[in-house]
């Protein structure tokens, strides 16, 4: 099973905070599949379980992945996958 670095920005108790972990994924996993797996395993009171995916940026190795491309982007060993809550304002 490939291992990726998973980074979640803005999903913790502080909007500016982030979590990083190494996660094993199945061969052929896509960025959308990882997202759906994370959401389904989150507690219903967590932002991760409630947020609309249109309010989340999907990145692989710093490259923004858009729309249907999230279903086609197969992750590889060593990839860094980032899910970042879209924030407006400062």
DRENPA-3360 file (N, C-alpha, C; in nm, 2 decimals, always signed):
BEGIN
1 = XXXXXXXX = +0.08/-0.12/+0.00/+0.00/+0.00/+0.00/+0.09/+0.12/+0.00 ~ +0.06/+0.21/-0.09/+0.14/+0.34/-0.09/+0.11/+0.42/+0.03 ~ +0.21/+0.50/+0.07/+0.19/+0.60/+0.18/+0.20/+0.74/+0.13 ~ +0.11/+0.82/+0.18/+0.11/+0.96/+0.14/+0.12/+1.05/+0.26 ~ +0.15/+1.17/+0.24/+0.15/+1.27/+0.35/+0.02/+1.35/+0.33 ~ -0.07/+1.34/+0.44/-0.20/+1.41/+0.43/-0.19/+1.53/+0.52 ~ -0.23/+1.65/+0.46/-0.23/+1.77/+0.54/-0.38/+1.83/+0.53 ~ -0.43/+1.86/+0.65/-0.56/+1.92/+0.66/-0.55/+2.06/+0.72;
9 = XXXXXXXX = -0.58/+2.16/+0.64/-0.57/+2.30/+0.68/-0.71/+2.35/+0.71 ~ -0.73/+2.41/+0.83/-0.86/+2.47/+0.87/-0.97/+2.38/+0.91 ~ -0.94/+2.25/+0.94/-1.04/+2.16/+0.99/-1.04/+2.14/+1.14 ~ -0.93/+2.19/+1.21/-0.92/+2.16/+1.35/-0.99/+2.27/+1.43 ~ -0.96/+2.27/+1.56/-1.03/+2.37/+1.65/-1.00/+2.52/+1.61 ~ -0.88/+2.54/+1.55/-0.84/+2.67/+1.51/-0.85/+2.68/+1.36 ~ -0.91/+2.78/+1.30/-0.93/+2.79/+1.16/-0.79/+2.80/+1.09 ~ -0.69/+2.86/+1.16/-0.56/+2.87/+1.10/-0.47/+2.75/+1.12;
17 = XXXXXXXX = -0.52/+2.66/+1.19/-0.43/+2.54/+1.23/-0.44/+2.43/+1.12 ~ -0.34/+2.34/+1.13/-0.34/+2.23/+1.03/-0.29/+2.11/+1.10 ~ -0.32/+1.99/+1.05/-0.28/+1.86/+1.09/-0.21/+1.79/+0.98 ~ -0.10/+1.72/+1.01/-0.03/+1.64/+0.91/-0.01/+1.50/+0.96 ~ -0.03/+1.41/+0.87/-0.01/+1.27/+0.91/+0.03/+1.19/+0.79 ~ +0.09/+1.07/+0.81/+0.12/+0.98/+0.70/+0.01/+0.88/+0.70 ~ -0.04/+0.85/+0.58/-0.15/+0.76/+0.57/-0.13/+0.66/+0.46 ~ -0.16/+0.54/+0.49/-0.15/+0.43/+0.38/-0.28/+0.43/+0.31;
25 = XXXXXXXX = -0.27/+0.42/+0.18/-0.39/+0.42/+0.09/-0.38/+0.30/+0.00 ~ -0.50/+0.25/-0.05/-0.49/+0.14/-0.15/-0.43/+0.18/-0.28 ~ -0.37/+0.08/-0.35/-0.32/+0.11/-0.49/-0.44/+0.16/-0.57 ~ -0.41/+0.26/-0.65/-0.51/+0.32/-0.74/-0.60/+0.42/-0.68 ~ -0.58/+0.46/-0.55/-0.66/+0.55/-0.48/-0.65/+0.69/-0.55 ~ -0.76/+0.76/-0.55/-0.77/+0.90/-0.61/-0.78/+1.00/-0.49 ~ -0.75/+1.12/-0.53/-0.77/+1.23/-0.43/-0.91/+1.23/-0.38 ~ -1.01/+1.22/-0.47/-1.15/+1.22/-0.43/-1.18/+1.10/-0.34;
33 = XXXXXXXX = -1.12/+0.98/-0.36/-1.15/+0.87/-0.28/-1.09/+0.89/-0.14 ~ -0.98/+0.95/-0.12/-0.92/+0.98/+0.01/-1.01/+1.08/+0.08 ~ -1.06/+1.18/+0.01/-1.15/+1.28/+0.07/-1.28/+1.21/+0.12 ~ -1.34/+1.13/+0.04/-1.46/+1.06/+0.08/-1.44/+0.97/+0.20 ~ -1.33/+0.90/+0.20/-1.29/+0.81/+0.31/-1.28/+0.89/+0.44 ~ -1.21/+1.00/+0.43/-1.19/+1.09/+0.55/-1.32/+1.14/+0.60 ~ -1.41/+1.19/+0.51/-1.54/+1.24/+0.55/-1.63/+1.13/+0.62 ~ -1.63/+1.01/+0.56/-1.71/+0.91/+0.62/-1.66/+0.86/+0.75;
41 = XXXXXXXX = -1.53/+0.88/+0.78/-1.48/+0.83/+0.91/-1.48/+0.94/+1.02 ~ -1.52/+1.06/+0.98/-1.53/+1.18/+1.08/-1.65/+1.17/+1.16 ~ -1.64/+1.22/+1.28/-1.76/+1.24/+1.37/-1.85/+1.34/+1.30 ~ -1.98/+1.32/+1.32/-2.08/+1.41/+1.25/-2.07/+1.55/+1.30 ~ -2.01/+1.58/+1.42/-2.00/+1.72/+1.46/-1.87/+1.79/+1.42 ~ -1.79/+1.71/+1.35/-1.66/+1.77/+1.30/-1.69/+1.84/+1.17 ~ -1.62/+1.95/+1.14/-1.63/+2.03/+1.02/-1.60/+1.94/+0.90 ~ -1.51/+1.85/+0.91/-1.48/+1.76/+0.80/-1.60/+1.68/+0.75;
49 = XXXXXXXX = -1.69/+1.64/+0.84/-1.81/+1.56/+0.80/-1.92/+1.65/+0.75 ~ -1.91/+1.78/+0.78/-2.02/+1.87/+0.74/-1.99/+1.96/+0.62 ~ -1.87/+1.99/+0.59/-1.84/+2.09/+0.49/-1.87/+2.04/+0.35 ~ -1.92/+2.13/+0.27/-1.95/+2.10/+0.13/-1.81/+2.11/+0.06 ~ -1.79/+2.01/-0.02/-1.66/+1.99/-0.09/-1.63/+2.11/-0.18 ~ -1.73/+2.19/-0.22/-1.71/+2.31/-0.30/-1.63/+2.42/-0.22 ~ -1.63/+2.40/-0.09/-1.56/+2.49/-0.01/-1.42/+2.44/+0.04 ~ -1.37/+2.35/-0.04/-1.24/+2.29/+0.00/-1.15/+2.29/-0.13;
57 = XXXXXXXX = -1.02/+2.33/-0.11/-0.92/+2.32/-0.22/-0.86/+2.18/-0.20 ~ -0.84/+2.11/-0.32/-0.77/+1.98/-0.32/-0.64/+2.01/-0.39 ~ -0.53/+1.97/-0.33/-0.40/+1.98/-0.38/-0.32/+1.85/-0.38 ~ -0.24/+1.82/-0.48/-0.15/+1.71/-0.48/-0.01/+1.77/-0.51 ~ +0.08/+1.75/-0.42/+0.22/+1.81/-0.43/+0.22/+1.96/-0.47 ~ +0.12/+2.03/-0.40/+0.11/+2.17/-0.42/+0.04/+2.22/-0.55 ~ -0.01/+2.12/-0.63/-0.08/+2.15/-0.75/-0.23/+2.14/-0.72 ~ -0.30/+2.25/-0.75/-0.45/+2.25/-0.74/-0.52/+2.16/-0.83;
65 = XXXXXXXX = -0.61/+2.08/-0.78/-0.68/+1.98/-0.86/-0.83/+2.02/-0.86 ~ -0.89/+2.04/-0.98/-1.02/+2.09/-1.00/-1.12/+1.98/-1.03 ~ -1.25/+2.00/-0.98/-1.37/+1.93/-1.03/-1.35/+1.78/-1.05 ~ -1.38/+1.74/-1.17/-1.38/+1.60/-1.21/-1.24/+1.54/-1.21 ~ -1.14/+1.63/-1.22/-1.00/+1.58/-1.21/-0.97/+1.51/-1.08 ~ -1.04/+1.54/-0.97/-1.02/+1.48/-0.84/-1.05/+1.33/-0.85 ~ -1.14/+1.29/-0.94/-1.18/+1.15/-0.95/-1.07/+1.07/-1.04 ~ -1.00/+1.15/-1.12/-0.90/+1.08/-1.21/-0.76/+1.09/-1.16;
73 = XXXXXXXX = -0.73/+1.17/-1.06/-0.60/+1.19/-1.01/-0.56/+1.07/-0.92 ~ -0.48/+0.98/-0.97/-0.44/+0.86/-0.89/-0.32/+0.90/-0.81 ~ -0.32/+0.87/-0.68/-0.21/+0.91/-0.59/-0.10/+0.81/-0.59 ~ +0.02/+0.86/-0.58/+0.14/+0.77/-0.58/+0.21/+0.78/-0.44 ~ +0.30/+0.68/-0.42/+0.38/+0.67/-0.30/+0.46/+0.81/-0.29 ~ +0.45/+0.86/-0.17/+0.52/+0.98/-0.13/+0.45/+1.11/-0.17 ~ +0.33/+1.11/-0.23/+0.26/+1.23/-0.27/+0.22/+1.30/-0.14 ~ +0.21/+1.43/-0.15/+0.16/+1.52/-0.04/+0.02/+1.56/-0.08;
81 = XXXXXXXX = -0.08/+1.52/-0.01/-0.22/+1.56/-0.04/-0.27/+1.66/+0.06 ~ -0.32/+1.77/+0.01/-0.36/+1.88/+0.10/-0.51/+1.91/+0.08 ~ -0.59/+1.91/+0.19/-0.73/+1.96/+0.18/-0.73/+2.09/+0.26 ~ -0.77/+2.20/+0.20/-0.77/+2.33/+0.26/-0.90/+2.39/+0.25 ~ -0.96/+2.44/+0.37/-1.08/+2.50/+0.37/-1.07/+2.64/+0.30 ~ -1.16/+2.67/+0.20/-1.16/+2.79/+0.14/-1.20/+2.90/+0.24 ~ -1.12/+3.00/+0.25/-1.14/+3.11/+0.35/-1.15/+3.24/+0.27 ~ -1.24/+3.33/+0.31/-1.25/+3.46/+0.24/-1.24/+3.56/+0.35;
89 = XX = -1.16/+3.66/+0.32/-1.14/+3.77/+0.41/-1.01/+3.75/+0.49 ~ -0.99/+3.84/+0.58/-0.87/+3.83/+0.65/-0.88/+3.86/+0.79;
% end
